[in-house]
Amino acid sequence: MTTTAEPHHLALFPVSRRLAARLPSQRTILDRAIWPVLLAVLALVAPSTHSMSVAAGADTVFTVSNYPVEARAKDAVTAKDRAMTDGQQAAFRSLLKRIVPVTAYDRLKRLKGVKAVDLIDGVSVRSESNSSTEYMANLDFTFQPDGVRTILRREGVPYVDKQAPKIILVPAVREGAASGPASASASWSGSWKGLDLSNTLTPVTLEALKPEIHADTLKALTDGSGGADRVLAGEYKSDLVVVAIAEIDDAAKRLTVTMSGQDSVGFINWKRAYRMAPGDHAYTMDLAAVVGLGVLEGRWKATQAASRGGVDQITGGGAPVRIIVEFASIREWNEMRGHLLETRDVEDVRIDGVSARSADVSLSYPGGAEQLADAMASKGLALKNEAGTWVLRGRF
């Protein structure tokens, strides 16, 4: 079924300027026998270098790149300040729309009072221009990952910050475009290039339509016929290939876009129609690209939520978990605490007690202890419920 799209909430997305125009010492001496245990405790509280590097790699989605800002004022300095302030707040809204599942968008109203300036980690300028009363720029806004996560958990807003496997996306225009295939293809590809394709939840590599992909293959993709995905996989040497097919009908004032192939979730054959002003292909294509990327992100977020038992189980901090960690030596304890630290989504780790052979640890994890048990099993550790107490041991 085809539907007609309207340009709702476009300011929430980092899009091209032509689209945006339409519409953030003290030391205690201890007995030597206690030092090994104390050092192990401190090591658990303070993340290791390795765990920090893992977190840094997972924070890509907290950067909103190539975001257009613009403001006018009585002088250039005021215009720039206004553009920066408004821009970072708009970029923050874009980030929230990126990582929060669509079904939880209504909870974003809880964050209306949050100031993006308090969460900005850095701003870099890609391009800028100004006059005596106007400032325009394309900026990269990087937000503090832990700060954003903390606010979302505090307000009970679920989020997904794990990126999907990268896919290949091929913008294509079916023959018959009134403006001419070459011109339309360049505009359609340009619409995708203007998006933030690296920091999105569903990272994309753009590739051109290969000559080997004939018109009949595009028709099969548009119709959802079988076999076309095998052709794509063979030509692009990847199973994760999606073709975004644009069809322009100037007479009907309509642009129809079909996204077909295999993304990080699975088979996709999604179609949508957009009203188009006569000859105004570029603006409508920009809109369609924004919506298309949002569809890929939405599919990924829905899958992540389902894998964790629903939207309410992906609030980042998750459910509180208390476990007893049993170990035979300090070396084994260090290895086990390393596995805990390296486990994605483990948060708020605290040690309530420690002895020579065990530690009483509390933390939070999406889905609670049962989900954590699955994560530990993948690391060769056994987390079991023994008479109401969850106990973590080495499996072997």
N, C-alpha and C positions, 0 to 999 in steps of 0.2 A: 504494500500500500504506500502510495506517495502522499506526502503532506507538504504544506506550504510553510516555510520558515519565515519568521520575523526577526529582525535584529535586536533581540532582547539582551540586555546586560552586556553589551559589547565592551564596555569600559572595563569589565572584569578580566579581559583577556589581553595579553600583549600582542597587538595586531599592528598592521601597517598603518601609517599616518592617514592614508586616504580613507581607511575604514574608521579609524578612531575619530576623525574629523566629523563623521556623521553622527554621530551620537554625543610606597616604605624599612725571744726563744728561751721556750723553756725546755730543759732536758731533765729527765728523771732517770736516776741510776737504778737499774733492775738486775735481778739475779740472772746470771747467764742462762739458766735453764728456761727462763721465760722468754728470752729474746727471740728464738725461732718462731714461737707461736705468735708473739706480738707482730713480728715482721710479716708473717703470713696474713694476719688480720689487716694490717695496714695495706698490704698489697691488694687485698680484696676491695677495700674501700676506695683506694686510688687506682683508677684504670691503668692498665699496662699500656706501653707504647703501641703494641699491636692492636689492642682493642680500640685505642683512639684512632688509629689509621683506618680501621674498618668503619668506624662511625663517620669519619670524614668522607669516605667514599660513598656512604649512604646519604649524605646531606645534599647531593646535587640538586634535588628537587626544590630546595629552599632558595634557589636563585631564579629570579625572573629576568630574563635577558631581553635586550632590544625593545624596551618598553618606551613608547612615545609619550613625551610630556610637552605641554604647551601652556603658556599663560601670557596675559597682557596686563599691564599696570601703568602707573604714571611715570615710572622710570625703569631702566633695565635691571637694576639690582632687585627691586621689588618683584618684577616679573619673574626673575630667576628663582627667588625664594619661594614664590607662590607655586611655580611649576614643580619645584622639588618637593614641597610639602604635599601638594595634591597628588603628585605622581607617586610618591612612596605609599600613600594611603591606597591609591588605586591599585598599585602593584601588589600590596598586601592582600587586597580583596581577590586579586587574580590568583595569588598563591593559595588562598583558602579554597577557592573554587577548584583549583587543581587537585588538592589532596583530600578534600572532604567528599564523601560519597553523595551523589545527587539526592538520594533519599533522606539525607540529613541536612540539606541546605537550609531548612527552616530553623535549625539550631544556630545558624550563623548570626542570628539577631542577638544572641547572647554576647557577641563580641563587638557590638557597635561602639562601645566605649574604649576599645583598645586602640592606642596610638601607635601607628606603624613606626614612628621615629624611635620609640623605645625598643624596637626589635630589629632595627637596621644594623647589619654587620659591616656593610660596605656598599659604596656606590661607585660605578665606573662609567665614564662617558664614552659612547661609541661615536656620536656625532652631535654637533650642536651649532646653532646659529642664533643671532639676536639682533635686535634693532634698539632704538632708544626706548621703546615701550613694549617690546615683545621678546619672548625667549622660547626657543624650540630645541628639543634634543631627543636622542634615543639613548636610553640609559640601561645599565644592568644593576638591578637591586638584589643584594644578597642579604637574607634575613638570618637571624640567629636560630639555628635548628632547635637547640634545647629550650630556648625561650618560647618559641612558637609551640613546641610540643607541650611544655608545661601549662601554657594558657589553655590549650585545647583540652588537655586532660582535666584541668581544674573546672572548666565549664561543661565537661561531659560531651564534647564534640568529637565524634569519631573521625579518624583520618587514616590515610594510607600514604606512607612515604617511601615505600619500596618500589624501585623502578622495574618495569617489565623488561624482558629480553628485547633487544633492539630489533626492529623490523625494517624491511626495505619497502618504501612507498614510491609508487610510480604514478605521477600525474599524467593523465592522457585525455585527449579530446577526440571524440568520435567524429568521423568525417561528416561534413554537411553543416559545420558551424558557419553561420552567415558571415562572420567576420574573417573567415579564412582560417584553415587549420593551423598554419604557422603562427599567426598573430595570437590566436586563442590559446594555443599550447604554451607560448611564452608567458602569457598573462596568468594562466592557470598554474604553471610551475612557479612563477614569481610569487603568487599568493601563498604557496606552501613555504617557500624560502624565507618569507617574512616572519614566520612563526618561530617560537622558541622550541626547536626540535631536539635539543640536547638535554635540557633540564626538565622537560615534560615527564610525567609518569610513564609514558609510553614512547621512549626515544625512537627517533626515525632517521634513517638514512635515505635521502632522496636520490633516485636514479632515473635516468631518461628512459622513455619507452624504446625498446630495442626494435630494430627493423624486423626481427624474427617474430614479433608479436603482431600477427595480422588482424585484419578487421573482424574475421570470424571469431578469433579468440576474444576480442573485446566484446563482441555481441554475446558470446557464451558467458562471459563474466557478468555482463549487464543482466542477462536473463537468469543467471544463477545455475546454468547448466553444468554438468559434471565434466571433469577432464581438463578444464582450463587451468586449474591450480597446479596440475602436473607439468603443464607447459611452462608456467611461471617458475616453478621450482627448478626446472631444467635449464632455463635461460639465465636465471639470476643466481643459480648455485646456492639457493637457500629455500627452506620450507616456509619461512616467514616473509611472504611477499603480499602486499595489498596494492591493487591498482585503483586509483581514484579517477573515475571516468566522468568527464564533464560533457554534457550535451546541451547545446545552445539552440533555443527556438525563439528567434526574434519575433516571429509572427505572433506567437502565443505569449510573448514577454515572459519567458520562463527559462530558468537554468535548472537542469536535472543532473544530480550527482549520484553516482553509484560507487560504493566502496566494496570491492569484492576480492576475495583471496583468503589468506591465512594470516591472522595476527597472533599476538602472544597468548590470546585466549583460545582461539580455534577458528573455525570457518566463519567468515563474515560475508554477508551479502545485504548491504544496507543501502536504501535509496531514499532520496529526499529531493523535493522540488522547491525552487525559490522564485519569488516574483522578481522580475528584472525590468528596470527602466530601459527603454529602447536605446541600444548602443552602449549602455553602461555595464559592460561585462566585468570590468575590473573590480568595481566595488562589490558586486554580487559574488564574484569568485573569492574575494577576500573573506566575505562572510561565510561562504560555503567551506572554505579551508578551516576556519576557526571552529565551525560546528563539527567538521569531520574529525579534527584532532580531539575535540571534546568527546566524541563518540568512542574513539579508541581508549581514551582515559577512563570513560565511564564503564566500559566493558571490563577493563582491568580492575577497577575499584570494586565492582560488583563481585568479580571472581574472588578477589582477596577477602572481601567481607564474608562470602559464603564459605570459604575454606576455614574461617575462624569461628563459624557458628552464627554469623549475622552481624549487622552493622554495630550493634551495641557491644560486640566483643572486640572492636578495633579502636577503642578509645585510647590507644597508646599505652597508658599505664596498666590497663587491664585489671585483673582481679588480684587481691592480696594472696600471697602464698607463704606459708611457713614450713621450712624443711629442716631436718637434721641431716647434716653431711657427715658421714662416717668415713674415716681414712686410717690407714695403717702407719703412715709416716708423714712428716712435713712435706716431703717431695710429692707424695700422692695428693695431699691437700692443695698444694700449689697448682698441680695439674687440674684438679677438679674445679678450683676457683677460677682458673683460666678459662675452662669450658663454660662456666656460668657467665663470665664477663663477655665472652665472645658470642653468646647466644643472643640473637637479635630480639629486641623488644623486652628483654629483662631490664627492669627499672627499679629504682629505690631500694637498692641492696643495703641491708643493715645486718650487723652481727650482734645478736642479743646475748651470746655466751659462747665460750670456746674452751676446750680442754685439750689434752694431749692426743685424743683419738676422735674427737667429734666437734662439730660447730653447729650452733643454733642460728640459722640464717632466715631472715624474712626478706621478701622481695615482692614485686608485682609483675604479672605476666598475663597477656590477653588469653582468656579462656581458662585461667586458673591452673591448678596443679596438674590436672589431667592432660591439658595441652602441653604444659612444660615437660611432662613425662615423655611425650613423643619427641620433643626437641632434644631431650637428654639421651634418649635411645639412639638417636642418629649420631651421637658423639661417643657411643660405647659405654654410657652410664645408665644405671637402673634407678629410677625414681618410683617407689612403690608406697602404697597406702597400707600401713601396718597398724591395725587397731586404732585408726583415726589419726595417725601421725605419718606424714610423708617423709620417707627416709631415702636419701641419695647415697648410692654406693657405686663403686667400680663394678662393672658387669663381669669382668674376667678376673 
